[in-house]
Amino acid sequence: MRQLLDRQAAAGARVRAQYRPKTISYGSGPAETLDVFSPGFSRHRAGVALPAMIFIHGGNWRVGTKESVSFLAPTFLKHGALFIAPEFDPLPGNTLPGMVDQCRRAILWVRNNAAALGADPERLYIAGHSAGGHVAAVLLATDWERLGAPPGLLKGGLVLSGLCDLEPVVLAAGNRHVKLTPAELIELSPVHRLRLVDCPVIVAWGSGDSPEFRRQGELMARHLRSAGRLAGTYVLDDVNHFEILDVLATDGAPLAAGTLALIG
């Protein structure tokens, strides 16, 4: 696994050197920044606003950085979309509700500053992997009108090896850093709130994911299908929890093609 993560980090460093993302603050905290990758501003100067994919990195809510997903940017830049990766404070210094709040504020900042970024505020998409997939699912099930945003803020989503039911996660011995009240456990388990999702969502996981991640992917897909919001399910053969990101970064891979089709 270390070799794979090192390879992804090296690829991300090359992407950052090539595309030179802008790092911008969306809040007052030192971690409250986001990287904005653009395919070029010529289309923006011509008055063409671009769709934006906002990607939430994983890391068990306590490790990982926005830089860890930089290598995914070309998948979207080549398609004429912005790629935006927000940062947030991890556990245990943060709380899970606090982390979700930071990501919500990042999305609202992107929408409110879309013109300056060259983004189309009506074409914002969300994606996430692992713990970031959980956060992305929470964002998809957010009542944005309560936060002063218009309905339909997010136009589509991608959840990669994500979580939607936190009860077994919180009970697991290795996750004692995830501390939630009973009310927070319900509020932050998207399985209880997927009825609020108002856009198409792709759910994907690898056959090499753990049984619990596979179960959670199946559970999320089933509930989204019942709600009429499932845009596609991808179960990737011989792909583990971290390799799924490599698949998304592969030109022509069905997962990448399906995600780009969602953006249009």
C-alpha positions in Angstrom: 0.0 0.0 0.0 2.8 2.4 0.8 4.3 2.0 -2.7 0.9 2.8 -4.2 0.3 5.9 -2.1 3.9 7.1 -2.9 3.2 6.6 -6.6 -0.1 8.6 -6.3 1.7 11.4 -4.4 4.5 11.5 -7.1 1.9 11.7 -9.8 0.1 14.5 -7.9 3.3 16.5 -7.6 3.8 16.3 -11.3 0.2 17.4 -11.9 0.7 20.4 -9.5 3.9 21.4 -11.3 2.1 21.3 -14.7 -1.2 22.9 -13.8 -0.1 25.1 -10.9 -3.3 25.2 -8.8 -4.4 28.3 -7.0 -4.7 27.7 -3.2 -7.4 30.0 -1.8 -8.9 30.4 1.7 -12.6 29.7 2.1 -12.6 30.5 5.8 -10.5 32.0 8.6 -8.9 28.8 9.9 -5.4 27.9 8.7 -6.6 24.6 7.3 -9.6 26.2 5.5 -8.1 26.4 2.1 -8.9 24.8 -1.3 -6.9 24.0 -4.4 -8.4 25.2 -7.6 -7.1 23.5 -10.8 -8.2 25.1 -14.0 -7.8 23.7 -17.6 -7.0 27.3 -18.6 -8.6 30.7 -18.3 -9.0 31.3 -22.1 -12.6 30.0 -22.1 -13.3 31.9 -18.9 -12.2 35.2 -20.5 -14.4 34.3 -23.4 -17.3 34.3 -21.0 -17.7 30.5 -20.8 -18.2 29.3 -17.2 -17.0 25.8 -16.5 -18.4 22.9 -14.4 -16.6 22.2 -11.2 -15.8 18.9 -9.5 -15.2 19.3 -5.8 -13.4 16.3 -4.4 -13.2 15.4 -0.7 -10.1 13.5 0.2 -10.1 10.4 2.4 -7.9 9.3 5.3 -10.1 7.9 8.1 -11.2 11.5 9.0 -7.8 11.9 10.7 -5.0 11.8 8.0 -4.8 12.7 4.3 -4.5 16.0 2.6 -6.0 17.8 -0.4 -2.7 17.3 -2.1 -3.2 13.5 -2.0 -5.9 13.8 -4.7 -4.1 16.2 -7.0 -3.3 13.4 -9.4 -7.0 13.0 -10.2 -7.3 16.6 -11.6 -6.4 15.8 -15.2 -9.4 13.5 -15.6 -11.6 16.5 -15.2 -9.3 19.3 -16.7 -9.1 17.4 -20.0 -12.9 17.4 -20.0 -13.1 21.2 -19.6 -14.0 21.2 -15.9 -12.4 22.7 -12.8 -11.1 20.4 -10.2 -11.3 21.7 -6.6 -10.0 20.0 -3.5 -10.8 21.5 -0.1 -8.8 21.0 3.0 -10.3 20.7 6.5 -9.2 20.1 10.1 -8.9 16.3 10.9 -9.8 14.3 14.0 -9.1 14.3 16.8 -8.5 18.1 16.9 -11.7 18.6 15.0 -15.1 16.8 15.4 -16.9 15.1 12.6 -19.7 17.6 12.7 -17.1 20.3 12.5 -15.4 18.7 9.5 -18.7 18.4 7.7 -19.4 22.1 8.5 -16.1 23.1 7.0 -16.8 21.2 3.8 -20.3 22.8 3.5 -18.7 26.2 3.9 -16.2 25.4 1.2 -18.9 24.5 -1.2 -20.9 27.6 -0.4 -17.7 29.6 -0.9 -17.2 28.1 -4.3 -20.7 28.9 -5.3 -20.6 32.5 -4.0 -17.2 33.0 -5.8 -17.9 31.0 -8.9 -17.5 34.0 -11.3 -14.0 34.8 -10.0 -13.1 31.1 -10.4 -14.5 30.7 -13.9 -17.0 28.2 -12.5 -20.6 27.8 -13.4 -22.6 28.0 -10.1 -25.3 25.9 -11.7 -22.9 23.0 -12.4 -21.2 22.1 -9.2 -20.5 18.4 -8.5 -19.2 16.6 -5.4 -17.1 13.5 -5.1 -15.2 11.8 -2.3 -13.2 8.7 -1.4 -13.4 6.5 1.7 -14.0 8.9 4.7 -14.2 11.6 2.1 -16.9 9.5 0.4 -18.8 9.6 3.6 -18.5 13.4 3.8 -19.5 13.7 0.2 -22.6 11.6 0.9 -23.5 13.8 3.8 -23.1 16.9 1.6 -25.4 15.3 -1.0 -28.0 14.7 1.6 -27.8 18.3 3.0 -30.8 20.6 3.1 -28.9 23.5 1.4 -31.9 25.8 1.6 -31.6 25.8 5.4 -28.1 27.2 4.8 -29.3 30.0 2.6 -28.4 28.3 -0.7 -30.8 27.6 -3.5 -32.2 24.1 -3.9 -30.4 21.8 -6.3 -27.0 23.3 -5.3 -25.2 20.1 -6.3 -25.9 18.7 -9.7 -24.3 15.2 -9.2 -22.2 13.1 -7.0 -19.6 10.3 -7.0 -19.0 8.2 -3.9 -15.9 6.0 -4.0 -15.6 3.2 -1.4 -17.6 5.5 0.9 -19.7 5.0 4.1 -23.3 5.8 4.7 -24.0 4.0 8.0 -21.7 5.1 10.9 -23.0 2.9 13.6 -20.8 -0.1 12.9 -17.9 2.3 12.2 -18.2 4.0 15.6 -18.5 0.6 17.3 -15.3 -0.7 15.7 -12.3 -0.9 18.1 -10.0 0.9 15.7 -12.3 3.9 15.4 -12.4 5.2 18.9 -11.3 8.6 17.6 -14.8 9.0 16.0 -16.9 10.3 18.9 -20.6 11.1 18.2 -23.7 11.6 20.3 -26.7 9.4 19.4 -28.2 12.4 17.5 -25.0 13.1 15.6 -24.8 9.4 14.7 -28.1 9.6 12.9 -27.5 13.1 11.5 -24.2 12.1 10.0 -25.3 8.6 8.7 -26.4 9.4 5.1 -28.4 6.2 4.9 -31.1 8.0 7.1 -31.1 11.1 4.9 -30.7 9.9 1.3 -34.3 11.0 0.6 -32.9 14.6 0.6 -30.6 13.8 -2.3 -31.9 15.7 -5.3 -29.3 14.9 -8.0 -27.9 11.8 -9.7 -25.2 9.9 -7.8 -22.7 7.2 -8.9 -21.6 4.7 -6.2 -18.4 2.6 -6.8 -16.3 0.2 -4.8 -13.7 -2.4 -5.5 -14.0 -6.2 -5.1 -10.8 -5.9 -3.0 -12.5 -3.5 -0.5 -13.2 -4.8 2.9 -16.5 -6.6 3.5 -17.8 -3.6 5.4 -17.0 -1.1 2.7 -18.6 -3.4 0.1 -21.7 -3.7 2.3 -21.9 0.0 2.8 -21.6 0.6 -1.0 -24.4 -1.9 -1.7 -26.5 -0.2 1.0 -26.0 3.2 -0.4 -26.7 2.1 -3.9 -29.9 0.4 -2.8 -31.3 3.4 -1.0 -30.4 5.8 -3.9 -32.0 3.4 -6.3 -35.2 3.4 -4.2 -35.1 7.2 -4.2 -34.6 7.4 -8.0 -31.2 9.0 -7.7 -28.8 6.2 -8.5 -26.9 7.2 -11.7 -24.8 4.0 -11.8 -23.0 1.4 -9.7 -19.5 0.3 -10.5 -18.0 -2.8 -8.8 -14.4 -2.9 -9.9 -12.9 -6.4 -10.1 -9.5 -6.9 -8.5 -9.3 -3.3 -7.3 -8.6 -2.5 -3.6 -9.6 0.4 -1.5 -6.8 2.7 -2.8 -6.5 1.5 -6.3 -10.0 2.7 -7.1 -8.6 6.2 -7.4 -6.1 5.0 -10.0 -9.1 3.7 -12.0 -10.8 7.1 -11.8 -7.5 8.7 -13.1 -7.3 6.3 -16.1 -8.4 7.7 -19.4 -11.2 5.6 -20.9 -11.9 3.6 -17.8 -15.7 3.0 -17.5 -15.7 4.7 -14.1 -14.0 7.8 -15.4 -16.2 7.8 -18.5 -19.4 7.4 -16.4 -18.3 10.2 -14.1 -17.6 12.6 -17.0 -20.9 11.7 -18.6 -22.5 12.8 -15.3 -20.9 16.2 -15.7 -21.9 16.4 -19.4 
